[in-house]
Structure formats: structure tokens, C-alpha cells
Amino acid sequence: MAYLFGAEKTIDMTRGSEGHERLVEDFQKVNLEEIWGAIYSKGWKWIGEMPLISIYKNTPIFGRLDQILFTGGNPRMLFEFKFSRHRDTFPSQQHQAQTYCIELHELGFDTSFLFYAIVISPPEKIKDMEELKKLPKVIFQTFLKDQLFLKEESSLTYGDVEVYIFAFKLEQAQKDLDYAIEYWYEKRTPMPSDNINKCRSCEFKEKCELSLIKN
């Protein structure tokens, strides 16, 4: 819809952008050469707002992940932050993180021990980000201590912040991405949501022919 009618920036989008900017405001700014140097150096390397560009089945894909931890030259856990009043994670959030994982795979990284975490925080946290900034390290330490790497899915709660951790499964992620790409190559029509609440919160509900809300 944004492609057809132009992106419409909502309050939630503005809050999300502000939250993501504040999450990495204490990070040291580096260039791409320095990023690659850090990845292959010893110890835990935390990288924020990392740009990814890859070619997947002749389709160029660009992304910018929120935060990621590298150890031993390979990605271990990717973090996607969402500022929302909903405490559950949605498939679209997981597909976004999966696509970043696919890009890392396409770039030649070993993703056989890669997990991704969807961190869902209330919008109010943007006013006081200090605890949220520390959370990725806390999550990964808990992940190791509680041996959550033995599970394909797990969840953690830190006060009013929910964390959902998934093992990256390349084959399933590729199927999901293939399905999305089929739309852009006009091999299928858009699939309408069956959840009226999604339509209610959608900024394009008045323009969408498939909206469940009848004007």
C-alpha cells in the first residue's frame, strides 16, 4: 500500500524510529571496514544498525538490523526491537528477522547456530531507555546460563518487556521469503488479513479494497 499510495508516517512509526535511534546512541560510529574488522576479532562484538545488502535468487535485498552479537567471526543472536502495546510477537516480525538471517547466510556467514530475538517494549520505555539498552547482553547471558540454545523457541519476561527467541531455520525462512517475493513478481495476488483489528490500526484502511472495515 505504501508503494501504491506513498508511505504515511504514523505516531507509532515516529515512536519506533525514536526508540531505535536511542537504543544505539551510545554505540561508537564506525565504517564498514571497521565493522568487518570487529566481526573477525576476538570476544563478543555488538553491532547496531548494521546495513545488509545481498542477492537472494537474483533478487537484491537490503536491510538494516537493530542489533546483533558476533562471536568467533559468526553471528550468534540477532535482536529486533518493537515498541508496541501488544505483548505478543507477530509472524511479520519474525519474517523480518528471518530475512536478515538469510542475508547473513547469503553473505557467507555460518548461520547454523544463529538465533533471533524479538524484543517487545511498551512505547513508554522510549522516555527511559537505560534498562532497555542493557537488555541484549542480559538476554544472551540468560540464553547461555539457562541453555535456551537447546530449544527451538523460548520466551523471557523482564518487567513489562517480552522477549521471544527463535532458532533460525534456513529452509523455512527461505519458504517464507519466497512467498513474499512472489507478490512483487506478480506471481500471486495480495492476501487479505482475517483479523479486523489489523485493519482498524492500518493507516491505509480507507484506501484498501480488501479492508475488513467497510466505509
TORPA-4810 file (N, C-alpha, C, O; in nm, 3 decimals):
<nodes>
NODE_1_0.083_-0.120_0.000_0.000_0.000_0.000_0.087_0.126_0.000_0.054_0.226_-0.064_M
NODE_2_0.199_0.120_0.073_0.291_0.234_0.072_0.349_0.254_-0.068_0.372_0.367_-0.111_A
NODE_3_0.372_0.143_-0.138_0.425_0.150_-0.275_0.323_0.216_-0.367_0.360_0.295_-0.455_Y
NODE_4_0.196_0.185_-0.349_0.092_0.238_-0.436_0.054_0.382_-0.402_0.034_0.463_-0.492_L
NODE_5_0.045_0.413_-0.273_-0.010_0.542_-0.231_0.089_0.634_-0.161_0.057_0.748_-0.128_F
NODE_6_0.210_0.583_-0.137_0.307_0.663_-0.063_0.301_0.632_0.085_0.193_0.612_0.140_G
NODE_7_0.417_0.629_0.149_0.423_0.597_0.292_0.359_0.708_0.374_0.379_0.827_0.348_A
NODE_8_0.284_0.667_0.473_0.222_0.762_0.565_0.278_0.736_0.704_0.253_0.631_0.763_E
NODE_9_0.355_0.830_0.755_0.422_0.812_0.884_0.322_0.830_0.997_0.262_0.937_1.012_K
NODE_10_0.305_0.726_1.077_0.211_0.729_1.188_0.284_0.764_1.317_0.407_0.769_1.321_T
NODE_11_0.207_0.788_1.423_0.266_0.816_1.555_0.350_0.698_1.599_0.459_0.716_1.654_I
NODE_12_0.300_0.576_1.577_0.374_0.456_1.616_0.506_0.445_1.542_0.607_0.406_1.600_D
NODE_13_0.506_0.481_1.413_0.630_0.478_1.336_0.730_0.579_1.390_0.849_0.550_1.401_M
NODE_14_0.681_0.698_1.424_0.768_0.803_1.477_0.829_0.759_1.610_0.948_0.778_1.633_T
NODE_15_0.746_0.700_1.696_0.796_0.650_1.824_0.900_0.540_1.802_1.003_0.537_1.868_R
NODE_16_0.869_0.450_1.709_0.961_0.340_1.682_1.096_0.390_1.633_1.200_0.341_1.677_G
NODE_17_1.095_0.488_1.543_1.221_0.544_1.492_1.301_0.609_1.604_1.423_0.592_1.613_S
NODE_18_1.231_0.683_1.691_1.299_0.746_1.803_1.359_0.641_1.897_1.472_0.655_1.943_E
NODE_19_1.282_0.535_1.924_1.331_0.429_2.012_1.454_0.361_1.956_1.549_0.336_2.030_G
NODE_20_1.454_0.330_1.827_1.568_0.263_1.766_1.692_0.353_1.766_1.804_0.305_1.787_H
NODE_21_1.672_0.481_1.743_1.785_0.575_1.746_1.846_0.581_1.885_1.968_0.585_1.900_E
NODE_22_1.762_0.583_1.988_1.812_0.595_2.124_1.880_0.468_2.172_1.969_0.472_2.257_R
NODE_23_1.838_0.354_2.119_1.899_0.227_2.159_2.048_0.223_2.128_2.125_0.160_2.201_L
NODE_24_2.088_0.287_2.020_2.229_0.280_1.978_2.300_0.414_1.992_2.407_0.433_1.933_V
NODE_25_2.244_0.507_2.067_2.305_0.639_2.077_2.441_0.636_2.148_2.521_0.727_2.131_E
NODE_26_2.467_0.531_2.227_2.595_0.519_2.295_2.696_0.435_2.217_2.811_0.421_2.259_D
NODE_27_2.654_0.380_2.102_2.744_0.299_2.021_2.847_0.390_1.952_2.819_0.506_1.923_F
NODE_28_2.964_0.334_1.926_3.067_0.408_1.852_3.039_0.397_1.703_3.019_0.287_1.652_Q
NODE_29_3.039_0.509_1.634_3.015_0.507_1.491_3.140_0.459_1.418_3.251_0.506_1.444_K
NODE_30_3.121_0.363_1.328_3.234_0.307_1.252_3.192_0.291_1.106_3.074_0.295_1.073_V
NODE_31_3.292_0.273_1.020_3.262_0.248_0.879_3.256_0.098_0.854_3.282_0.018_0.944_N
NODE_32_3.220_0.060_0.732_3.203_-0.082_0.701_3.331_-0.162_0.720_3.327_-0.275_0.767_L
NODE_33_3.444_-0.103_0.685_3.571_-0.173_0.701_3.596_-0.205_0.849_3.643_-0.313_0.883_E
NODE_34_3.564_-0.110_0.937_3.582_-0.132_1.080_3.483_-0.235_1.134_3.516_-0.311_1.225_E
NODE_35_3.361_-0.238_1.077_3.264_-0.339_1.118_3.317_-0.479_1.089_3.312_-0.567_1.175_I
NODE_36_3.368_-0.499_0.967_3.420_-0.632_0.931_3.541_-0.669_1.016_3.560_-0.785_1.051_W
NODE_37_3.623_-0.571_1.048_3.737_-0.597_1.134_3.694_-0.641_1.273_3.753_-0.731_1.331_G
NODE_38_3.589_-0.576_1.326_3.539_-0.611_1.459_3.479_-0.750_1.460_3.497_-0.825_1.556_A
NODE_39_3.407_-0.785_1.354_3.341_-0.916_1.347_3.442_-1.029_1.362_3.414_-1.129_1.429_I
NODE_40_3.557_-1.014_1.300_3.656_-1.123_1.299_3.763_-1.109_1.408_3.864_-1.178_1.405_Y
NODE_41_3.740_-1.019_1.502_3.831_-1.007_1.616_3.779_-1.091_1.733_3.667_-1.142_1.727_S
NODE_42_3.858_-1.105_1.835_3.821_-1.191_1.948_3.715_-1.125_2.036_3.698_-1.003_2.036_K
NODE_43_3.643_-1.210_2.111_3.545_-1.160_2.207_3.407_-1.138_2.147_3.384_-1.161_2.028_G
NODE_44_3.315_-1.092_2.233_3.180_-1.059_2.191_3.183_-0.924_2.120_3.241_-0.829_2.171_W
NODE_45_3.121_-0.916_2.006_3.115_-0.792_1.931_2.970_-0.757_1.903_2.899_-0.827_1.830_K
NODE_46_2.927_-0.646_1.962_2.789_-0.600_1.945_2.786_-0.492_1.838_2.860_-0.394_1.846_W
NODE_47_2.700_-0.509_1.741_2.689_-0.414_1.630_2.544_-0.370_1.618_2.453_-0.453_1.617_I
NODE_48_2.523_-0.240_1.608_2.388_-0.186_1.596_2.367_-0.118_1.463_2.461_-0.063_1.405_G
NODE_49_2.244_-0.122_1.413_2.208_-0.058_1.287_2.299_-0.104_1.174_2.346_-0.022_1.094_E
NODE_50_2.323_-0.233_1.167_2.414_-0.288_1.066_2.341_-0.301_0.932_2.238_-0.368_0.924_M
NODE_51_2.393_-0.236_0.827_2.331_-0.248_0.695_2.365_-0.382_0.630_2.478_-0.430_0.642_P
NODE_52_2.268_-0.441_0.563_2.289_-0.568_0.494_2.241_-0.555_0.350_2.130_-0.509_0.325_L
NODE_53_2.325_-0.595_0.258_2.289_-0.595_0.116_2.330_-0.730_0.059_2.447_-0.769_0.069_I
NODE_54_2.236_-0.800_0.000_2.269_-0.931_-0.057_2.179_-0.959_-0.177_2.081_-0.889_-0.201_S
NODE_55_2.216_-1.064_-0.251_2.135_-1.109_-0.364_2.079_-1.246_-0.329_2.154_-1.340_-0.303_I
NODE_56_1.947_-1.255_-0.328_1.880_-1.381_-0.297_1.801_-1.426_-0.419_1.702_-1.363_-0.456_Y
NODE_57_1.845_-1.535_-0.482_1.778_-1.587_-0.602_1.753_-1.476_-0.704_1.642_-1.459_-0.754_K
NODE_58_1.859_-1.403_-0.734_1.858_-1.293_-0.833_1.778_-1.171_-0.789_1.755_-1.080_-0.868_N
NODE_59_1.736_-1.170_-0.663_1.662_-1.055_-0.611_1.747_-0.980_-0.510_1.787_-1.039_-0.409_T
NODE_60_1.777_-0.853_-0.533_1.855_-0.776_-0.434_1.770_-0.746_-0.311_1.653_-0.708_-0.322_P
NODE_61_1.830_-0.763_-0.195_1.759_-0.737_-0.069_1.845_-0.647_0.018_1.964_-0.673_0.039_I
NODE_62_1.784_-0.542_0.067_1.853_-0.450_0.158_1.783_-0.450_0.292_1.660_-0.452_0.298_F
NODE_63_1.858_-0.449_0.398_1.801_-0.441_0.532_1.895_-0.371_0.628_2.014_-0.354_0.599_G
NODE_64_1.842_-0.331_0.741_1.924_-0.270_0.846_1.875_-0.326_0.979_1.772_-0.283_1.031_R
NODE_65_1.948_-0.421_1.033_1.906_-0.486_1.156_1.932_-0.396_1.277_2.016_-0.307_1.272_L
NODE_66_1.859_-0.421_1.385_1.871_-0.336_1.504_2.003_-0.360_1.578_2.085_-0.269_1.592_D
NODE_67_2.021_-0.482_1.625_2.146_-0.517_1.693_2.178_-0.663_1.667_2.089_-0.744_1.642_Q
NODE_68_2.307_-0.697_1.672_2.348_-0.835_1.652_2.476_-0.861_1.730_2.561_-0.773_1.745_I
NODE_69_2.488_-0.983_1.779_2.608_-1.026_1.852_2.686_-1.124_1.765_2.632_-1.224_1.717_L
NODE_70_2.814_-1.094_1.744_2.905_-1.185_1.676_3.006_-1.241_1.775_3.057_-1.168_1.860_F
NODE_71_3.034_-1.370_1.765_3.144_-1.431_1.839_3.215_-1.526_1.745_3.151_-1.599_1.669_T
NODE_72_3.348_-1.526_1.750_3.425_-1.616_1.665_3.404_-1.593_1.518_3.421_-1.685_1.438_G
NODE_73_3.368_-1.471_1.479_3.350_-1.439_1.339_3.216_-1.479_1.281_3.196_-1.470_1.159_G
NODE_74_3.124_-1.523_1.365_2.992_-1.565_1.316_2.881_-1.505_1.400_2.900_-1.479_1.519_N
NODE_75_2.763_-1.482_1.339_2.650_-1.425_1.414_2.590_-1.528_1.509_2.572_-1.644_1.473_P
NODE_76_2.559_-1.483_1.631_2.502_-1.574_1.730_2.359_-1.537_1.767_2.274_-1.625_1.780_R
NODE_77_2.332_-1.408_1.783_2.194_-1.368_1.815_2.166_-1.231_1.755_2.241_-1.135_1.773_M
NODE_78_2.055_-1.226_1.682_2.008_-1.103_1.619_1.891_-1.050_1.699_1.803_-1.128_1.739_L
NODE_79_1.886_-0.920_1.724_1.782_-0.859_1.806_1.700_-0.761_1.722_1.755_-0.673_1.655_F
NODE_80_1.570_-0.779_1.726_1.478_-0.685_1.664_1.389_-0.626_1.773_1.320_-0.699_1.843_E
NODE_81_1.391_-0.494_1.786_1.312_-0.425_1.888_1.183_-0.371_1.828_1.183_-0.310_1.721_F
NODE_82_1.073_-0.393_1.899_0.944_-0.341_1.860_0.885_-0.264_1.977_0.882_-0.312_2.090_K
NODE_83_0.837_-0.144_1.949_0.774_-0.061_2.053_0.623_-0.066_2.030_0.569_0.001_1.942_F
NODE_84_0.558_-0.146_2.112_0.416_-0.175_2.089_0.346_-0.206_2.220_0.408_-0.252_2.316_S
NODE_85_0.216_-0.180_2.222_0.136_-0.217_2.340_0.097_-0.364_2.336_0.054_-0.420_2.437_R
NODE_86_0.111_-0.427_2.219_0.086_-0.571_2.209_0.204_-0.647_2.271_0.320_-0.615_2.244_H
NODE_87_0.174_-0.746_2.352_0.280_-0.819_2.421_0.320_-0.946_2.347_0.417_-1.012_2.385_R
NODE_88_0.246_-0.981_2.243_0.279_-1.099_2.165_0.358_-1.060_2.041_0.355_-0.944_1.997_D
NODE_89_0.430_-1.157_1.985_0.500_-1.133_1.859_0.413_-1.180_1.743_0.333_-1.272_1.758_T
NODE_90_0.429_-1.116_1.630_0.351_-1.149_1.512_0.440_-1.213_1.406_0.561_-1.189_1.405_F
NODE_91_0.383_-1.296_1.317_0.463_-1.359_1.211_0.543_-1.259_1.128_0.656_-1.288_1.089_P
NODE_92_0.485_-1.142_1.101_0.556_-1.043_1.019_0.686_-0.999_1.086_0.786_-0.975_1.018_S
NODE_93_0.686_-0.988_1.219_0.808_-0.952_1.291_0.913_-1.061_1.278_1.032_-1.034_1.260_Q
NODE_94_0.867_-1.186_1.288_0.959_-1.299_1.276_1.014_-1.309_1.134_1.132_-1.340_1.116_Q
NODE_95_0.930_-1.283_1.034_0.975_-1.291_0.895_1.080_-1.183_0.866_1.174_-1.206_0.791_H
NODE_96_1.063_-1.067_0.926_1.161_-0.960_0.909_1.297_-1.005_0.962_1.399_-0.992_0.894_Q
NODE_97_1.299_-1.058_1.085_1.424_-1.104_1.144_1.482_-1.221_1.064_1.603_-1.230_1.046_A
NODE_98_1.395_-1.311_1.017_1.440_-1.424_0.937_1.509_-1.378_0.810_1.609_-1.436_0.768_Q
NODE_99_1.456_-1.272_0.749_1.515_-1.223_0.625_1.654_-1.169_0.649_1.744_-1.191_0.567_T
NODE_100_1.675_-1.100_0.761_1.809_-1.055_0.796_1.903_-1.175_0.812_2.019_-1.171_0.770_Y
NODE_101_1.852_-1.281_0.874_1.933_-1.402_0.893_1.969_-1.464_0.758_2.081_-1.510_0.739_C
NODE_102_1.874_-1.465_0.665_1.903_-1.515_0.530_2.012_-1.433_0.465_2.101_-1.487_0.400_I
NODE_103_2.005_-1.302_0.481_2.107_-1.215_0.423_2.245_-1.248_0.479_2.343_-1.252_0.405_E
NODE_104_2.252_-1.273_0.609_2.380_-1.311_0.670_2.430_-1.442_0.610_2.550_-1.459_0.586_L
NODE_105_2.337_-1.535_0.587_2.374_-1.662_0.524_2.426_-1.638_0.382_2.527_-1.696_0.342_H
NODE_106_2.357_-1.554_0.306_2.397_-1.525_0.169_2.533_-1.455_0.164_2.605_-1.466_0.065_E
NODE_107_2.566_-1.383_0.270_2.696_-1.314_0.277_2.809_-1.408_0.317_2.925_-1.367_0.323_L
NODE_108_2.775_-1.533_0.345_2.878_-1.633_0.371_2.901_-1.667_0.517_2.992_-1.744_0.548_G
NODE_109_2.821_-1.612_0.606_2.837_-1.644_0.748_2.777_-1.781_0.779_2.684_-1.827_0.714_F
NODE_110_2.833_-1.845_0.880_2.778_-1.971_0.930_2.659_-1.938_1.020_2.675_-1.882_1.128_D
NODE_111_2.539_-1.973_0.974_2.418_-1.941_1.050_2.358_-2.065_1.116_2.242_-2.065_1.157_T
NODE_112_2.437_-2.171_1.127_2.386_-2.297_1.184_2.360_-2.285_1.334_2.286_-2.366_1.390_S
NODE_113_2.421_-2.187_1.400_2.395_-2.165_1.543_2.352_-2.019_1.564_2.403_-1.949_1.651_F
NODE_114_2.257_-1.976_1.482_2.207_-1.839_1.490_2.065_-1.839_1.544_1.980_-1.915_1.499_L
NODE_115_2.042_-1.752_1.641_1.909_-1.732_1.698_1.870_-1.585_1.676_1.956_-1.498_1.662_F
NODE_116_1.741_-1.560_1.674_1.696_-1.421_1.668_1.594_-1.396_1.778_1.513_-1.483_1.811_Y
NODE_117_1.601_-1.276_1.834_1.515_-1.239_1.946_1.429_-1.120_1.908_1.479_-1.018_1.861_A
NODE_118_1.298_-1.133_1.928_1.205_-1.022_1.909_1.179_-0.962_2.047_1.122_-1.028_2.135_I
NODE_119_1.221_-0.839_2.066_1.207_-0.772_2.196_1.094_-0.670_2.185_1.103_-0.574_2.110_V
NODE_120_0.988_-0.694_2.261_0.869_-0.609_2.252_0.859_-0.523_2.378_0.840_-0.573_2.489_I
NODE_121_0.871_-0.394_2.357_0.871_-0.299_2.469_0.754_-0.202_2.456_0.721_-0.161_2.344_S
NODE_122_0.691_-0.163_2.567_0.587_-0.060_2.560_0.646_0.071_2.509_0.763_0.101_2.537_P
NODE_123_0.570_0.150_2.435_0.622_0.277_2.384_0.674_0.370_2.493_0.763_0.451_2.468_P
NODE_124_0.620_0.358_2.615_0.662_0.447_2.724_0.810_0.431_2.759_0.870_0.522_2.816_E
NODE_125_0.869_0.316_2.725_1.009_0.291_2.756_1.103_0.387_2.684_1.217_0.405_2.725_K
NODE_126_1.055_0.447_2.577_1.140_0.538_2.499_1.188_0.654_2.586_1.295_0.709_2.563_I
NODE_127_1.107_0.691_2.687_1.145_0.803_2.774_1.261_0.768_2.865_1.338_0.857_2.904_K
NODE_128_1.276_0.642_2.899_1.385_0.598_2.986_1.443_0.469_2.929_1.394_0.360_2.956_D
NODE_129_1.548_0.484_2.850_1.599_0.371_2.771_1.715_0.297_2.837_1.761_0.196_2.783_M
NODE_130_1.762_0.342_2.952_1.885_0.284_3.007_1.872_0.134_3.032_1.965_0.059_3.001_E
NODE_131_1.760_0.089_3.088_1.742_-0.054_3.112_1.732_-0.132_2.981_1.786_-0.241_2.969_E
NODE_132_1.663_-0.074_2.885_1.644_-0.141_2.757_1.777_-0.155_2.681_1.799_-0.254_2.612_L
NODE_133_1.864_-0.056_2.696_1.995_-0.063_2.630_2.078_-0.180_2.681_2.155_-0.240_2.606_K
NODE_134_2.061_-0.213_2.809_2.139_-0.322_2.869_2.080_-0.460_2.839_2.146_-0.562_2.858_K
NODE_135_1.957_-0.462_2.794_1.883_-0.587_2.783_1.944_-0.691_2.688_1.944_-0.809_2.724_L
NODE_136_1.996_-0.655_2.569_2.053_-0.759_2.482_2.160_-0.844_2.550_2.160_-0.966_2.535_P
NODE_137_2.250_-0.783_2.624_2.354_-0.860_2.694_2.292_-0.949_2.802_2.335_-1.063_2.821_K
NODE_138_2.192_-0.896_2.872_2.125_-0.975_2.976_2.055_-1.095_2.913_2.060_-1.206_2.965_V
NODE_139_1.989_-1.071_2.799_1.918_-1.179_2.730_2.014_-1.288_2.689_1.987_-1.406_2.710_I
NODE_140_2.127_-1.251_2.630_2.220_-1.353_2.582_2.285_-1.429_2.698_2.311_-1.549_2.687_F
NODE_141_2.312_-1.360_2.807_2.367_-1.428_2.924_2.268_-1.530_2.979_2.306_-1.641_3.016_Q
NODE_142_2.140_-1.492_2.985_2.036_-1.585_3.029_2.023_-1.700_2.931_2.005_-1.815_2.970_T
NODE_143_2.032_-1.669_2.804_2.024_-1.768_2.697_2.130_-1.878_2.716_2.103_-1.996_2.696_F
NODE_144_2.251_-1.837_2.755_2.358_-1.934_2.779_2.340_-2.006_2.912_2.351_-2.128_2.919_L
NODE_145_2.311_-1.930_3.017_2.301_-1.987_3.152_2.188_-2.089_3.161_2.205_-2.195_3.222_K
NODE_146_2.073_-2.059_3.102_1.957_-2.148_3.109_1.953_-2.249_2.994_1.856_-2.323_2.978_D
NODE_147_2.058_-2.250_2.913_2.070_-2.343_2.799_1.948_-2.338_2.706_1.896_-2.440_2.662_Q
NODE_148_1.906_-2.215_2.679_1.792_-2.198_2.589_1.828_-2.234_2.444_1.740_-2.248_2.359_L
NODE_149_1.958_-2.248_2.418_2.002_-2.287_2.284_1.964_-2.432_2.251_1.979_-2.477_2.138_F
NODE_150_1.915_-2.504_2.352_1.867_-2.640_2.328_1.722_-2.642_2.281_1.670_-2.747_2.243_L
NODE_151_1.657_-2.525_2.282_1.517_-2.515_2.242_1.506_-2.438_2.110_1.586_-2.348_2.083_K
NODE_152_1.408_-2.474_2.031_1.385_-2.400_1.906_1.313_-2.268_1.931_1.329_-2.173_1.856_E
NODE_153_1.232_-2.264_2.037_1.162_-2.142_2.074_1.161_-2.127_2.225_1.150_-2.226_2.297_E
NODE_154_1.173_-2.006_2.273_1.163_-1.980_2.417_1.123_-1.834_2.436_1.130_-1.754_2.343_S
NODE_155_1.081_-1.801_2.556_1.040_-1.664_2.585_1.089_-1.623_2.723_1.105_-1.706_2.813_S
NODE_156_1.112_-1.494_2.738_1.157_-1.437_2.865_1.076_-1.311_2.892_1.029_-1.245_2.799_L
NODE_157_1.060_-1.279_3.018_0.990_-1.156_3.058_1.078_-1.075_3.150_1.130_-1.127_3.248_T
NODE_158_1.094_-0.948_3.119_1.169_-0.855_3.202_1.077_-0.737_3.234_1.073_-0.639_3.160_Y
NODE_159_1.005_-0.748_3.345_0.910_-0.643_3.379_0.800_-0.636_3.274_0.726_-0.732_3.255_G
NODE_160_0.790_-0.523_3.207_0.687_-0.506_3.104_0.741_-0.527_2.963_0.679_-0.488_2.864_D
NODE_161_0.859_-0.589_2.954_0.919_-0.620_2.824_0.914_-0.771_2.800_0.956_-0.850_2.884_V
NODE_162_0.863_-0.809_2.684_0.856_-0.950_2.646_0.962_-0.981_2.541_0.986_-0.902_2.450_E
NODE_163_1.026_-1.097_2.555_1.130_-1.137_2.461_1.097_-1.276_2.407_1.072_-1.369_2.484_V
NODE_164_1.097_-1.289_2.275_1.071_-1.417_2.211_1.194_-1.457_2.130_1.239_-1.383_2.043_Y
NODE_165_1.249_-1.574_2.160_1.373_-1.620_2.098_1.344_-1.741_2.010_1.277_-1.835_2.051_I
NODE_166_1.396_-1.737_1.887_1.375_-1.845_1.790_1.507_-1.889_1.730_1.595_-1.807_1.703_F
NODE_167_1.520_-2.020_1.710_1.634_-2.072_1.634_1.609_-2.043_1.487_1.499_-2.065_1.437_A
NODE_168_1.710_-1.995_1.419_1.697_-1.967_1.276_1.697_-2.097_1.197_1.791_-2.176_1.205_F
NODE_169_1.590_-2.117_1.121_1.576_-2.236_1.036_1.578_-2.190_0.891_1.481_-2.133_0.841_K
NODE_170_1.689_-2.215_0.823_1.710_-2.161_0.689_1.602_-2.203_0.591_1.548_-2.119_0.518_L
NODE_171_1.570_-2.331_0.587_1.476_-2.380_0.487_1.338_-2.316_0.502_1.278_-2.275_0.403_E
NODE_172_1.287_-2.308_0.625_1.157_-2.247_0.648_1.161_-2.098_0.617_1.067_-2.044_0.558_Q
NODE_173_1.268_-2.031_0.656_1.281_-1.888_0.630_1.283_-1.860_0.480_1.225_-1.762_0.434_A
NODE_174_1.348_-1.946_0.404_1.351_-1.930_0.259_1.212_-1.947_0.199_1.176_-1.875_0.106_Q
NODE_175_1.134_-2.040_0.250_0.997_-2.059_0.202_0.914_-1.933_0.228_0.838_-1.889_0.141_K
NODE_176_0.930_-1.876_0.347_0.855_-1.755_0.380_0.895_-1.638_0.291_0.811_-1.561_0.245_D
NODE_177_1.026_-1.626_0.266_1.074_-1.516_0.181_1.031_-1.538_0.036_0.994_-1.442_-0.033_L
NODE_178_1.036_-1.661_-0.011_0.991_-1.691_-0.147_0.845_-1.650_-0.166_0.808_-1.596_-0.269_D
NODE_179_0.764_-1.678_-0.064_0.622_-1.644_-0.071_0.603_-1.492_-0.081_0.519_-1.444_-0.157_Y
NODE_180_0.683_-1.418_-0.005_0.673_-1.272_-0.011_0.717_-1.220_-0.148_0.653_-1.131_-0.205_A
NODE_181_0.826_-1.275_-0.200_0.880_-1.228_-0.328_0.783_-1.256_-0.442_0.779_-1.180_-0.540_I
NODE_182_0.707_-1.363_-0.432_0.610_-1.396_-0.537_0.514_-1.280_-0.563_0.472_-1.258_-0.677_E
NODE_183_0.478_-1.207_-0.456_0.387_-1.093_-0.475_0.453_-0.986_-0.561_0.390_-0.930_-0.651_Y
NODE_184_0.581_-0.956_-0.532_0.648_-0.846_-0.602_0.677_-0.880_-0.747_0.694_-0.791_-0.830_W
NODE_185_0.684_-1.009_-0.778_0.700_-1.050_-0.918_0.565_-1.081_-0.983_0.559_-1.138_-1.092_Y
NODE_186_0.456_-1.042_-0.914_0.319_-1.057_-0.964_0.285_-1.202_-0.996_0.214_-1.231_-1.093_E
NODE_187_0.335_-1.291_-0.914_0.302_-1.433_-0.929_0.184_-1.472_-0.840_0.134_-1.584_-0.848_K
NODE_188_0.141_-1.380_-0.756_0.024_-1.404_-0.674_-0.038_-1.271_-0.636_0.027_-1.167_-0.645_R
NODE_189_-0.162_-1.274_-0.594_-0.231_-1.153_-0.550_-0.208_-1.133_-0.400_-0.169_-1.227_-0.332_T
NODE_190_-0.229_-1.014_-0.348_-0.213_-0.993_-0.204_-0.314_-1.073_-0.125_-0.427_-1.091_-0.168_P
NODE_191_-0.272_-1.120_-0.010_-0.360_-1.198_0.077_-0.416_-1.108_0.186_-0.340_-1.053_0.265_M
NODE_192_-0.548_-1.090_0.191_-0.606_-1.001_0.293_-0.595_-1.062_0.432_-0.594_-1.184_0.448_P
NODE_193_-0.588_-0.977_0.531_-0.586_-1.023_0.669_-0.725_-1.072_0.709_-0.827_-1.022_0.660_S
NODE_194_-0.728_-1.170_0.797_-0.857_-1.215_0.850_-0.880_-1.160_0.991_-0.972_-1.202_1.061_D
NODE_195_-0.795_-1.066_1.031_-0.803_-1.005_1.164_-0.848_-0.860_1.148_-0.773_-0.776_1.101_N
NODE_196_-0.970_-0.832_1.188_-1.025_-0.697_1.171_-0.947_-0.592_1.250_-0.945_-0.475_1.212_I
NODE_197_-0.883_-0.634_1.360_-0.805_-0.539_1.440_-0.685_-0.484_1.362_-0.644_-0.370_1.382_N
NODE_198_-0.630_-0.567_1.273_-0.520_-0.518_1.189_-0.570_-0.411_1.094_-0.501_-0.312_1.068_K
NODE_199_-0.689_-0.431_1.043_-0.748_-0.331_0.953_-0.778_-0.201_1.029_-0.759_-0.092_0.977_C
NODE_200_-0.825_-0.216_1.151_-0.860_-0.096_1.230_-0.737_-0.008_1.253_-0.748_0.114_1.253_R
NODE_201_-0.620_-0.071_1.274_-0.499_0.005_1.307_-0.418_0.042_1.183_-0.315_0.108_1.194_S
NODE_202_-0.463_-0.002_1.065_-0.387_0.021_0.942_-0.411_0.162_0.889_-0.526_0.207_0.880_C
NODE_203_-0.304_0.232_0.855_-0.316_0.369_0.804_-0.375_0.374_0.664_-0.408_0.482_0.615_E
NODE_204_-0.388_0.258_0.598_-0.442_0.255_0.462_-0.584_0.198_0.456_-0.633_0.166_0.348_F
NODE_205_-0.649_0.185_0.570_-0.779_0.117_0.574_-0.884_0.184_0.487_-0.976_0.118_0.439_K
NODE_206_-0.872_0.315_0.464_-0.972_0.385_0.384_-0.945_0.371_0.234_-1.030_0.402_0.152_E
NODE_207_-0.824_0.324_0.200_-0.788_0.312_0.059_-0.784_0.167_0.011_-0.781_0.141_-0.109_K
NODE_208_-0.785_0.074_0.105_-0.766_-0.067_0.072_-0.897_-0.134_0.031_-0.995_-0.131_0.106_C
NODE_209_-0.898_-0.193_-0.086_-1.016_-0.263_-0.134_-1.045_-0.392_-0.056_-1.157_-0.442_-0.058_E
NODE_210_-0.942_-0.444_0.011_-0.956_-0.571_0.084_-0.980_-0.550_0.233_-0.985_-0.646_0.310_L
NODE_211_-0.995_-0.424_0.273_-1.013_-0.396_0.415_-1.140_-0.462_0.468_-1.242_-0.466_0.400_S
NODE_212_-1.131_-0.512_0.590_-1.247_-0.574_0.657_-1.342_-0.469_0.713_-1.453_-0.500_0.754_L
NODE_213_-1.296_-0.343_0.715_-1.380_-0.233_0.763_-1.446_-0.167_0.643_-1.378_-0.112_0.556_I
NODE_214_-1.576_-0.172_0.637_-1.648_-0.116_0.524_-1.679_0.030_0.550_-1.741_0.065_0.650_K
NODE_215_-1.635_0.114_0.457_-1.659_0.258_0.473_-1.801_0.294_0.428_-1.840_0.411_0.433_N
</nodes>
